[in-house]
Amino acid sequence: MFDAYEGTSFRVHCPANCDSVAGTVYGSSLYRDDSPICLSAIHNGVIQASGGFILVGIESGRVTY
């Protein structure tokens, strides 16, 4: 799905309380494309539940996450 964007990155704004969004995080430092972006950033410790900006990089899929 994201193959055309591999190697690119983009800035994302995660709003406050985005940890209340339903979804499952798959991964620990690299995340599957079906993991909610802001939940993954909170899980990784990049931002707090109060929100913030993150940089998301697109890479090819992995065998495990």
Sequence and secondary structure as in RCSB ss.txt:
>XXXX:A:sequence
MFDAYEGTSFRVHCPANCDSVAGTVYGSSLYRDDSPICLSAIHNGVIQASGGFILVGIESGRVTY
>XXXX:A:secstr
  GGGTT EEEEEE TTGGGS     BSSSB TTS HHHHHHHHTSSBTTBEEEEEE     S  
